[in-house]
Amino acid sequence: MNRLPDLEAWAIFAKVAEAGSFARAAEELQLSQATVSKAITRLETRIGTSLFHRTSRRMSLTSAGEAALARAARILGEGEAVEAEIADRSTALRGLIRMAAPMSFGVSRLAPLLPAFMQAHPDVELDVQLSDQMADMVGERFDMALRISTLADSSLRARRLCQVHILLVGAPAYFAQHGRPTHPRELAKHRGFQYSYTRSGNTWRFAHSRHGEFAQTVPRQLQANNAEVFDAALRAGLGLALQPEFLVWEQLRDGTLEAVMDDWKVEPLALSIITPPGLHRPARVQALIDYLAARLEKEPWAAPSRASHDTAASP
């Protein structure tokens, strides 16, 4: 098997030839003179010929060195260019940001926030992928994701923004016909709409400050992998649903829907911004994170969260 070329040594060779001495090349490269000398010796041993004529007074290229210099200089130049370009992209507000978000949240809450960011940063390109299934951040090469969940992957970095309350809601017409449940056990006589990705399925779990926890299986007529599907059926008075507050706060405000069993709480979820492992984020990504955090934390449905700084994602 052919070995990979010693690109570092070729770049050092080009710098030595350009500087005219080992000492000046070491100074420009911020390396020790011994490191530079070893790189050239390593390269000469590898190719089986000398690249420099060395005397106590002067140094000059051999014929082999002359033949190799142009290509070695290109290696050095291309390396410097790619590092400068990537470093510039990491600090400048331009380039692509790939972001994942839940479908309903992405359409109703994220999308309205994007135009102001786009106007402020016209050189940033956004690729937003919406799905209620959790994206593979690393495998699908996402720069960031919004998640509403209990986080479990400790290899990712998370910035928790706020809590999302889950409310039991229905239409006034439904309650007029079927009554208002006051205890979870009463839900066995009601019809529920089921979100497909709920871990407990159609068993709804509640907690009470005095009565403790209670789980109840609820008969379901409608199931969907997107909670917005339930809106029309809820408004029509056909059943109840556990809905995130960001989806229903306006309907609760105008009376289209009503929340019941307020003293029985469903465990809230966390709205977090997730990024892949690593300490360094491109400036454009950090700018979008800060922008979204500042606005989402002030949303009328957002409940304060105890943690709003970067941590490892955890349960």
C-alpha positions in Angstrom: 0.0 0.0 0.0 1.3 3.4 -0.9 2.0 5.8 2.0 0.4 9.1 2.2 2.7 12.0 1.1 4.4 13.9 3.9 2.5 17.1 3.2 3.8 18.8 6.3 7.4 18.2 5.4 6.8 19.4 1.8 5.3 22.6 3.2 8.2 23.1 5.5 10.6 22.5 2.6 8.9 25.2 0.6 9.1 27.6 3.5 12.8 26.9 4.0 13.5 27.5 0.2 11.5 30.7 0.4 13.2 32.0 3.5 16.7 31.0 2.5 17.6 29.4 5.9 16.4 26.9 8.4 16.4 29.5 11.2 14.2 32.1 9.3 11.8 29.4 8.2 11.5 28.1 11.8 10.8 31.7 13.0 8.1 32.3 10.3 6.4 28.9 10.9 6.7 29.3 14.7 8.5 26.0 15.0 11.8 25.1 16.6 14.8 24.9 14.3 15.2 21.3 15.3 11.6 20.5 14.1 12.3 22.1 10.7 15.6 20.3 10.3 14.0 16.9 11.2 11.2 17.5 8.7 13.7 18.1 5.9 15.8 15.1 6.9 12.7 12.9 7.0 11.7 14.1 3.5 15.1 13.5 2.1 15.2 10.0 3.6 11.8 9.3 2.2 12.6 10.3 -1.4 16.2 9.0 -1.3 18.0 12.2 -2.4 19.1 15.6 -1.0 17.0 18.7 -1.4 19.6 21.2 -0.2 23.3 21.7 -0.5 24.4 22.8 3.0 27.7 24.4 4.0 28.7 26.4 7.0 28.3 29.6 5.0 25.4 29.0 2.6 22.5 26.8 1.6 21.2 26.2 -1.9 18.8 23.9 -3.7 20.0 20.7 -5.3 18.6 19.8 -8.8 16.0 17.6 -7.0 15.1 20.5 -4.8 14.7 22.8 -7.8 12.4 20.3 -9.5 10.3 19.9 -6.4 10.0 23.5 -5.3 7.1 24.7 -7.5 4.8 21.9 -6.4 5.9 22.1 -2.8 5.1 25.8 -2.9 1.6 25.0 -4.2 1.1 22.6 -1.3 2.1 25.3 1.2 0.0 27.9 -0.6 -3.1 25.7 -0.8 -2.8 24.7 2.8 -2.5 28.4 3.9 -5.4 29.3 1.6 -7.8 26.6 2.9 -7.1 27.4 6.5 -7.6 31.1 5.9 -10.9 30.4 4.1 -12.3 28.1 6.7 -11.2 30.3 9.5 -12.9 33.2 7.7 -16.1 31.3 7.4 -15.9 30.4 11.0 -15.8 34.0 12.1 -17.8 35.7 9.4 -21.6 35.8 9.2 -21.9 34.0 5.9 -22.3 30.5 4.7 -24.8 27.6 5.2 -26.6 26.7 8.4 -28.4 23.4 8.4 -31.1 23.3 11.1 -33.7 20.7 12.2 -36.9 21.4 14.1 -40.2 19.8 15.0 -42.8 20.2 12.3 -45.6 22.1 14.2 -43.1 24.2 16.2 -41.1 25.0 13.0 -44.1 26.2 11.1 -45.9 28.1 13.8 -43.1 29.5 16.0 -39.8 29.2 14.2 -40.7 30.3 10.7 -42.0 33.8 11.8 -38.7 34.5 13.5 -36.5 33.8 10.4 -37.1 36.8 8.2 -35.6 39.3 10.6 -32.4 37.2 10.9 -32.2 36.8 7.2 -32.5 40.6 6.6 -29.8 41.2 9.2 -27.5 38.6 7.7 -28.1 38.4 4.0 -25.0 36.3 3.4 -26.2 33.4 5.6 -28.0 30.6 3.9 -30.6 28.6 5.9 -31.5 25.0 5.2 -34.4 24.2 7.6 -35.6 20.6 7.8 -38.9 19.9 9.7 -39.8 16.6 11.2 -41.2 15.3 14.5 -38.6 12.5 14.4 -35.3 13.4 16.1 -32.6 14.1 13.5 -29.2 12.4 13.6 -27.2 15.6 14.2 -23.8 14.1 13.2 -24.9 11.7 10.6 -27.1 14.2 8.7 -24.6 17.0 9.2 -26.9 19.4 11.0 -25.3 22.5 12.6 -28.1 22.9 15.1 -31.6 21.6 16.0 -34.5 22.7 18.1 -35.9 20.0 20.3 -38.9 19.7 22.5 -38.2 16.7 24.6 -36.4 15.1 27.5 -32.9 15.0 26.3 -30.8 11.9 26.5 -27.8 12.1 24.2 -24.9 13.2 26.4 -22.5 13.6 23.4 -24.5 16.7 22.2 -24.4 20.2 23.5 -27.7 21.7 24.7 -28.8 25.2 25.5 -32.1 24.9 27.4 -34.4 27.8 26.7 -37.6 27.3 28.5 -40.2 24.8 29.5 -43.2 23.8 27.4 -46.3 23.0 29.4 -48.6 20.2 28.1 -52.3 20.9 28.6 -55.4 18.8 28.5 -57.7 20.7 26.1 -61.0 20.5 24.4 -63.7 22.7 22.9 -66.5 24.2 25.0 -69.1 22.2 22.9 -67.3 19.0 23.9 -67.5 19.7 27.6 -71.1 20.8 27.3 -72.0 17.4 25.8 -69.6 15.1 27.8 -68.8 17.0 31.0 -65.5 18.3 32.3 -63.2 15.7 33.8 -61.8 16.5 37.2 -59.7 13.4 37.8 -57.6 11.3 35.3 -59.7 8.1 36.0 -62.7 9.9 34.4 -60.8 10.0 31.1 -61.7 6.4 30.5 -65.2 7.6 29.5 -63.8 10.3 27.1 -62.3 10.2 23.6 -58.7 11.2 23.2 -56.5 12.2 20.3 -53.1 10.6 20.5 -49.7 12.0 19.4 -47.7 9.1 17.9 -44.4 9.9 19.5 -45.6 10.0 23.1 -43.5 7.4 24.9 -46.4 6.2 27.0 -48.8 5.7 24.0 -52.4 6.2 24.9 -51.7 5.9 28.6 -51.8 9.5 29.8 -49.8 10.3 33.0 -50.5 13.0 35.4 -49.2 14.2 38.8 -51.0 16.1 41.6 -49.4 18.1 44.4 -51.4 16.1 47.0 -52.7 13.0 45.4 -49.5 11.9 43.7 -49.3 10.3 40.2 -52.0 8.7 38.2 -51.9 7.0 34.8 -55.0 6.4 32.7 -55.5 4.7 29.3 -57.7 6.9 27.1 -59.9 5.5 24.3 -58.6 7.1 21.0 -60.4 7.9 17.8 -57.6 9.8 16.1 -53.8 9.3 16.1 -51.2 11.4 14.2 -47.5 12.0 14.1 -48.1 15.8 14.1 -50.2 17.4 16.8 -51.6 20.1 14.5 -53.7 17.4 12.9 -55.9 17.5 16.1 -56.8 21.2 15.8 -59.9 20.8 13.5 -61.2 17.8 15.5 -60.7 19.6 18.8 -62.6 22.7 17.5 -65.4 20.4 16.3 -65.9 19.1 19.8 -65.0 15.5 18.9 -62.5 14.8 21.7 -59.6 15.8 24.0 -55.9 16.0 23.5 -52.7 16.7 25.4 -51.3 19.6 23.5 -48.1 21.7 23.9 -49.0 25.2 25.1 -47.3 26.8 22.1 -49.9 25.2 19.8 -53.0 26.2 21.8 -52.3 29.4 23.8 -54.1 31.6 21.3 -57.2 29.3 21.2 -57.2 29.3 25.0 -57.0 33.0 25.0 -59.9 33.5 22.6 -62.0 30.7 24.2 -62.0 28.4 21.2 -60.5 25.7 23.4 -60.4 25.3 27.2 -58.0 23.6 29.5 -59.3 21.2 32.2 -57.8 19.4 35.2 -55.5 22.2 35.9 -54.5 20.7 39.2 -53.3 17.5 37.5 -50.0 18.3 35.7 -48.4 16.5 32.8 -44.6 16.6 33.1 -43.4 19.6 31.0 -40.9 19.3 28.2 -37.8 21.4 27.6 -37.3 23.5 24.5 -33.6 23.3 23.8 -31.2 24.2 21.0 -28.9 21.3 20.3 -25.5 21.4 18.5 -23.0 18.6 17.7 -20.1 17.9 20.0 -17.1 20.3 19.9 -16.1 23.5 21.5 -16.1 25.7 18.5 -19.2 26.9 16.6 -19.0 29.0 13.4 -19.9 32.6 14.1 -23.0 32.3 11.9 -24.3 29.4 13.9 -23.7 31.1 17.2 -25.4 34.2 15.9 -28.5 32.3 15.0 -28.5 30.4 18.4 -28.3 33.7 20.3 -31.0 35.3 18.1 -33.5 32.5 18.5 -32.8 32.1 22.2 -33.4 35.8 22.9 -36.8 35.6 21.1 -38.1 32.2 22.0 -37.4 32.8 25.7 -39.9 35.7 25.6 -42.7 33.9 23.8 -46.0 34.2 25.7 -46.3 30.5 26.2 -42.7 29.9 27.4 -42.3 29.0 31.0 -39.0 29.9 32.7 -36.4 27.2 32.7 -33.8 26.7 35.5 -31.0 26.3 32.9 -30.4 28.5 29.9 -26.7 27.9 29.3 -24.8 25.3 27.3 -24.6 21.9 28.9 -24.2 18.3 27.7 -27.6 16.9 26.8 -28.9 14.8 29.6 -32.1 13.2 30.9 
